[in-house]
Amino acid sequence: MLAFLTIFGSSFVIALSGAMMPGPLLTATIGESSRRGFKAGPLMIVGHGILELALVIALLLGLATFLNQDRVFAGIALAGAGILIWMAVGMFRSLPSLSLSLDADAEQGGHLILRGVLMSVANPYWTIWWATIGLGYILHCMRFGAWGIFFFFVGHILADLAWYALISGAVSKGRRLLNDRLYRGVIGACAGFLLVFAGYFVYSGVNRVIT
């Protein structure tokens, strides 16, 4: 049992250190939490977790070698940049009509889960992390059988959930201090950050192929 608790604890810490780093998912969570409240973070992590579970299974089936190829990384990076640009443009276009009204919250939970999936797919370094560090940890945990993998994944996803719930809660409480003008500024800034990430991903993908 001590081995499983060690796997859980180390997986939690490693995942938390990664979750705390800025990225498209964090930026999108801040923007959505300011508009839809606390539930945005947890629901986006549900989508993120579903995708991670699928990726873990795929890695166990041999996907890691394929993902580490330069051209594959470049393709993932460029596709991710395209998703980020699409999301950012949509955010910019919605700015004139944005309001802090939450009347539609109950109808849009599913979109938050989907956005969690899209923001994860859009980050090529998330995929490469799993194909390298994540896969190495999975292979270590496999020595303890299915329970080893289980404790690894639960520790990992709970770290994501804890951090993003904290961020979402802090941002949603801050809505009481926001008016529509300031709120639109927050969303516009988030959209700008997504464009910055998109540009960086384009550079990384092209650089991986030509060097």
N, C-alpha and C positions, 0 to 999 in steps of 0.2 A: 504493500500500500504506500510505503514511503516513496518508492520509485515513481508511482503515479502522481503523488502530490508534488514531487520535484518536477516532473514533466509539466504539470499544470501551472505551477508557480513560475517556472522559467519561460514557458510559452506566454504567459500573461505579461511578464515584464518585457520580453522582446517585442511582443505585439504592441504594448502600450507605448514603447519608445518610438515605434514606427507610426502609430496613430497620431501622436502628438506633433509630427512633422507636417508643415503646411503642404497642401496638395489640392487637387480639384474637388475631392470629396469633402474636405473640410470647408473649402470656400463655398461650395454649394449648400452645405449644411447650415452655415451661418446665414446665407441669404434666405433659405427656406424657413429657418427657425424664426427669423424676424417677421415673416409673413404668416406662417401657419402655427407657430407656437412650439411647445416642448416636443410634441409627437414627431416632428420632422426628423430629428436626429435618430431616435430609435427605429423609425420606419425605414430610413435610408440605410441603416446598418442591417436591417432584415434583408434588403436587396443585396447589399454587399456580402452578407454571410451566405446567402443562397449561391451566389456566384463563386465564393471561395470554396464552398463545399464541393461544387461541381469541378472546380479546378484541382482540388486535392485529389479527387477520384481520378481525374484525367492524368495528373502527374504520376500517380501510382501505376497507371496503365502505360506509362512510357512517353508522355508528352514533353517532358523536360528537354530532351535532346533536340527535338524539333524547335522548341521555343528559343533556344540559345543560338540559333543560326542568325548571322548578321542580317540577312535579307528579311527574315521573319520578324526580327526586332524592328527593323525599319518600317515594315508594313504595319505592325501594331502601333508604332509611334505615329505614323502619318494618319492612320485611321482614327486614333485617339485624338489627334489634333483636330481632325475634321468634326468629331463629336463635340469637342469643347467650343469650337468656333460656332457651330450651330446653336449650342446652348447659350453662348454669350450674345449672339445676335438676337435671339428670342428675348433675352432679358432686356437688352437695350431697347428693342422695339416696344416692349410693354411698359417702359418707364413713364410715359405721359399719363397712362391710365391707372397706374398702380395705387392701391390704397391699403391701409392697414385693416380694413374690414375682413373678418374671418368667417363670413357667412358660408363660404363654400368649402370650409375645412373638411367637413364630414364626408364630402363627396370625392376628395382628392387623395385619400390615403394610398390608394393603389399607385398613383403617379409618383409618390414619394419612394415607394419600393423600387419602381422602375428606374427612377433617377439614381438611386443608390447603385443599381446594376450598371447604368450607363457611365457614371462617374468613375467606377472602378475599372471598367473596360477601357475608358479613355486614358488611363494612366499606364503607359507601357512599363514603368518601373515597378508597378504593383505586380504585373505578370512576371517580370524577370526576377523580382524578389522571391516569388513562389517557386520559380524554376531553379533557383540556386540555394539561397538560405533556407527557404521553406522546405524544399525537397530534401536538403541535407538533414533537417530536423525530423522530417517525416521518416526518413530511412532509419534514423536513430531510434525513433519511437516504435518502429515496426519490430524491433527486438523484443518488445513487451506485448506483441500481439495487437489485436483489435482494440483492446482497452487503452493501450499506449497511444494509438492514433486518436481515440475518443478524447482522452484527457488533454492531449495537445490541442485539438481543435476547439474544445470548450474553453480552455484557457485563452486561446487566441481570440476567439470571437467575443468573449466576455470583456476583454481589455478594450476592444473597439467599441463595444456597447457602452461601457462605463465612461470612456472619454467623450464620445459623441453625445451621450445623454447629458453629461456635465456641460458641454458647450451649448447644446440646444436649450437646456434649462436656463443658463445664464443669459443667452441672447433673447429668449422669449420673455423673460422677466424685464429685460431692458426695453421691451416694446412700450411699456408704460411711459417711458421718457421720450418716445419717438413721435414726431408728427409725420405726416405724409411726405413732406419735403425731405426731411432727414432720412426717412425710410427709403425713398427713391435714390438718395445718395449712396446708402449702404448697398442697395442692389446694383447700382451702376458700378460701384467699386468692385464688387464681387465679379461682375461680368468682365470688368477690365482685367482682373487677376486671371480669369479663365483664358482670356486671349494671350496673356503673358505665358501661361503654362502651355498653351497651344503652340506658340512660337518656339518655346524651348524644346518641345517634343519634336517639332519639324526639324530643328537644328540637330538634335540628338540622333534622329533616325537617318538623316542624310549623312551625318558625320560617321555613323557606324558603317555605312556602306562604302564610303569613298576613302576611308583610312585603313 
